[in-house]
Amino acid sequence: MSHAKVIFFILTPKKEKENYGLIIIGPKEENELTMNFSRLCEAEPEKSCTFAALIINNTIMEKKTLKAIFVNGSPRKNKNTALMLESAMRGAEAAGAQMELIHLYDIDFRGCKSCFACKLKNSKCNGVCALKDDLRPVLERCREADVIVLGSPVYYSYPTGELRSFMERLCFPVGTYMYENGKHICLRDKVIPTAMIFTMNCPEPYMRQIGYPPILEENTKVMADIFGYSETLYACNTYQFNDYSRYDFNLFSEEDKRKYRDEHFPTDLQNAYELGRRLVEKAHEA
């Protein structure tokens, strides 16, 4: 007996996927399957369910598993920036993506050297920096990614130098010096949802008072220009040290810092989770 692969799912009135599954059936079983789902819909009319089956040349049209890359621009692997990235990864995983976390401070690399190999006529770079160093394999994987999230603490109004050097190598080969109908031509065939996560010691009101958002979000604008979409997420007033008694400071109170962390950092982590999930869902739509 020939068998067909069938995707089936229940749709709500808003056409949001509520249930999803995969089975393999023979031709005679198709009508029975449809009837069973019809009975289910009749049994729960409040959901206004409909049944849909897709059979195309005996091949299932599966939802692609997307690849999401998360880049830690902090020298610390288990503190605020890393924790935010890990939470975003869990959100991406919940949306069905495969994840990879990259710690930039583990990689021996430098920023753009202005060789312009990526801008040559008939260049063979294909959107990947021509420099052959330890960062090259990471950039090649980023080239295949469906979602990219960059995270960094804020050092003197800017992301870390490590992250900026990475962005030079990531973005410049994808961007071009070409415009068409007023739009920047970039070497990509789809929108790649991206985001910047910034963590910082200063409280949010002070961050805005001293003008951090316009500075930091220039990085987000670059990512949006090169990859088609980007968001910014902040985590402010972070708890920096394991033991504040070892350090000189009078600018802030350790007690206040701890209280703020306990009350607010879980919300920051949840926001990161939602960000990761949202970006993957957007990539599925791209």
N, C-alpha and C positions, 0 to 999 in steps of 0.2 A: 504494500500500500504506500502511495506517495504521501508525504507529510508536509504540512505547511507550518511555518512559524508564525505565531499570532501574538501581537501585542494587545493587551486589553487594559482598560482603565475606566474608572468611574469619574464622571465630571459633575461638579456642582453647577448651580445656575451661573456662577461667575466664571465657569470654565477653568477652575483651578483643579489641579490634579489632587484627588483625595485618596485614591488607591491605585496601585500600579502593580502589574505582574506580567509574567511571561510563561506561556505554556506551548507545547507542541501538540498539534492535533491532526487527525486525518480528515479528509473531506466530509465523511459522514457525521463526524462529531461536531462540525462547525455549527450546524443548525441547533444542536442540543445546547452548545455553549451559549449561543445567542439567546435561546429561550430561557436558560437559567438566569442570565443576567437581566432579562426582561422581567422575570418574576421578582428578582431582587429589587428592581426599581419600583415595581408595583407595591412591594411590601413596605417600602420606605418612601412614600410619595413626597414627604416633607422635604426630601433632599432634591427632588426633581431630577433624579439621576438619568443619565443616558449611557448606553453602552456603545463603545466603538472598538472595532477590530480592524487591524491593518495587515493585509497580506499582499506583499509585492514580490511576484516572481519567486515565491517560496523563501523569501529572504526577509528577515526581520529588520526594520529600520530602528535600530537601538539608539537610545540617548547616549551621546558620546561622553566618555569619562574625561573630564577636563583636568588639566594640569595647572596647579597654582604654586607659584614660587614666592617665598617669603624671605626677605633679606634683612638681616640684623646688622645695622650700622653702629651698634654699640660695642665697646670693648668687653662688656659684661654679658654673660650668657644666661644668667638666671635672675636678672633684675627687671626693672619696670618695662623697658623697651622689649626685652625678650618675652616677658610675660604677656604683654599686649599682643605681640606677634603670635605667640602660641595660642592665645584665645581666638584670634582671627583664624588661625589654622583649623581650630575645632569647628568654627562656623563654616569654613569652606568644606571640611570633611562632611559635615551634616548635609551640605548641599550636593554631595556626591563627587567632590574633586579629590584627585591625588595631590598630596602636598609635599613640598620640600622646603626645609629651613636652611638658610645659608648664613654662616657667621663670617662677615667680611674680615674681621681681625685675625682669622685663621688662614687667610689667603695672602700670599706674597704677590702684590701687584702695585701698579702706579696708575695715575690718571692718564688722560689723553696726551699723546706726544706730538699732536699736530702733524702726523705724517701724511694725512689726507688720502691715504690709500682707499678709504671708503668713498671718496668723492671723485675718483678717477673715472674717466669715460670707460665704459665696459668693465667697471670694477667687478671683481669676483667675490667681494666681501659679503654680498647678499645680506646686509643689515647686521653683520657681526664684526666687531672690531678686529683689525688685521693683526694686532700685536699678539704674539704667541708667548703667553706666560701662564701662570697658574689660574688666572681669571678666565682665560679663553673658554674652557669647558663650561663654566658657569654661564657665560654669555651665550654660548650655543644652546644651552638648555632654556635660557630665558627667551631665546628666539622661538622656541617651540611652545612656550607657555601660553595659557589662555587667560591667566590672571597673574598680576605681579603686585606685591605689596612691599613697600620699603618702610623700615622703621629706624628711628634715630633719636637719641637724646639731643637736646638743644645746647650747643656750646657757644656762648657769646653771640647769640641771635641767629645761629645757623646750624644746620645739620653737621654731623661730624665730617672731618675732612675725608675720612675713609668712604663715607656714603657719597659725598660729592664726587670723589674720584670714580667711584663705581657708576654714578649716573652719567658722567662724561663718556665712559666707555660703553654704557648701555644705550644711551639715547642718540649720540652723534652719528653713529653708522646707520641708524634707522631713519633719521631725518635727512633731508636733502636741501640743496640750494635751489630747488625748483618750486615754482608756484603755478597753479592752473586755476583760472577763474577766481583768483583771489584766495585760493586755499593752498596750504602747505602740502606738498606731496611727500608722503612718507612711505618707506619700503615695508608695507604690511598689507595683508589682504583682508583684514578684518579689524574690528574694534577689540582692543585688549583692555578690559577694565583694570585699572590700577588704583593704588591709594598710597598716601603718605601718612604714617603714624609718628607723631612727635610727642616725646615725653620731656618734662621739664620740672625743675625745682620750684619755679615761681608760681604763685597762685594765678588763677585765670584772670581776675580783674587787673592785676599788675601786668600780666602778659599783654593784655589788650591796651593798657595805658601806655606801655613803652613801644607799641607798634610791632609786635612779633607777627601777627597774622599776615600782613601784607608782605613781609620779608619771607616767611616760611612758605607761604602759598605760591610764591614764584616757582618753587620746585614742583608744586602740584600742577601749575599751569604748563610747565615743560612736559610733564608726564602726559597731561591731557592732549597737548599738541602732538606729541610723538605717537602716542598709543590710542588716542581717540576718546579717552574717558579717564577721569581721576577724581578722587575724593581726599579730604583731609580730616584726620582725627587727632584730637589733642588729649593728653593726660597731664593735668597740671598739679602743682603742689605735691610732687612725688616724695616718697620716703626714701632717702638716699643711702643711709648707712645702717649696717646691722647693729652697731654700737656707737651711738652719738657721743658717749662720754669720752671717746678717744680723740675727738676733733675740737678745734677751736671755732666757735661761732657765737654770735649774739644777734644775728639778723633774724632768726626765727626760733621757735620753741620746739624741742623734740616732742614734748607732750602734745602740742597742737598738731604737729606733723603726723604723729601716730594716730591721733583721733581722726584726722582728716582721711588718712589712708584707710582706716577701718570702715569709715562711713561712705567713702566715695570711690575708692579704687575698685571695689566689686562692680560698680556701675560702669567705670571705664572699661573693665574687662568684658562686660556684657556688650557694651557698644562696639568693642573690637570683634567680638563673636558675630554680632549682627552684620558688621562690615564685611567680614570674610564670607559669610553666607550670601549677602546681597551681591557681592561682586561675582561670585560663581553663578548665581541665578541670572545676572545680567549677561555674563559670558554665554550662557546657554541660549540667550535670546539673540546674541550677535550673529 
